[in-house]
């Protein structure tokens, strides 16, 4: 099959959806499919070989911004438009772009959802002109924020369009009032035009079915998967060798992902002093918007006299990430919002590190499917919930044998259910189904 995967880049930040889509295209190619990864907005930042190398980037971030704010620029000469999409300019723009927040993006989000009726219609036309030469049999969109592309893609290229669902609700709900309601309504209207949706878990599939008013048969579940190269294939060759009890975190260094709450739990455990020589290691993306929180947490840790027991290691390469996971005893990313999946959990479990997560959103489903950790009764992570999180972490930190058993169970489950190869086979089957259904209609 000729498959085009369209994925927004996150500039200089690691992005779970980018990692997932890159791994997907890698495995689709290994299966013999002609798969193309096409970036939008900004270049992709990845910790594996970039499958978008050589592909043009569309909807360049600078052009998209100027088209939103200047009616005159929408008619800019072709040479200027193309010059502003130059890779070196987009790399420069990638730094400040990572500081943008949903509350500042209501108008531009709505414009993108309107597709051919939005201010970026010129970008859509250029994308379609290029796709005509690629002759795809099916087009896959990385998330539903791109749903505005579907109408013209289907009508002009005469191919089915499949859309992944990857946590859009958090972004949409963070838009300002007014634009938020209009954006949700527009997304639901446009969602009716896509051929199929792929959700990363049953929790998020059900949530988005309701919010986008989709019939159950149009939303399928395919667990996100990772490239298992470099992870321990069996306990005898395990990469894990924590020198002392070490609590770990590997995700964007933000409040939404629960970093502040994990630091609170760590401080509580240090105060209890039941786990001797406890360390905390924090890894993951850290962009301009995240740096103030990290600075604040460093000051708190210094004031508590435990800064020497905490290590912040941002923006890890793949090799450094594998090494990082090998130093951990227990892993937790206590996200405070409705996480749609949490690829970081699969990475931790693939390394044989057990997880402790709040009992909400996708976490119960992943922990149940892998048997690789514990759930705690922590919804809002208030004072009472914080004790529950600390109790669960302490349970495993004080019982290394149980922690190892849970980690090993999780490691086996990831190999059986959450590899990129398995994900690619399931996505390929859905692509073939969409092509058959489209040809019949």
Buried (B, 14 or more C-beta within 10 A) or exposed (E): BBBBBBBBBBBBBBBBBBBBBBBBBBBBBEEEBBBBBBBBBBBBBBBBEBBBEEBEBBBBBBBBBBBBEEEEBBEBEEEEBEBBBEEEBBEEBBEEBBEBEBEEBBBBBBBBBBBBEBBBBBBBEBBBEBBEEBEBBBBBBBBBBBBBBBBBBBEBBEBBBBBBBBBBBBBBBBBEEEBBEBBBEBBBBBBEBBBBBBBBBBBBBBBBBEBBEBEEEBBBBBBBBBBBEBBBEEEEEBBBEBEEBBBBBBBBBBBBBBBBBBBBBBBBBBEEEEBEEBBBBBBBBBBBBBEEBBEEBBEBBEEBEBBEBBBBBBBBEBEEBBBBBBBBBBBBBBBBBBBBBBBBBBBBBBBBBBBBBBBBBBBBBBBEBBBBBBBBBBEEBEEEBBBBBBBBBBBBBEEEEEBBBBBBBBBBBBBEBBBBBBBBBBBBEBBBBBBEEBEEE
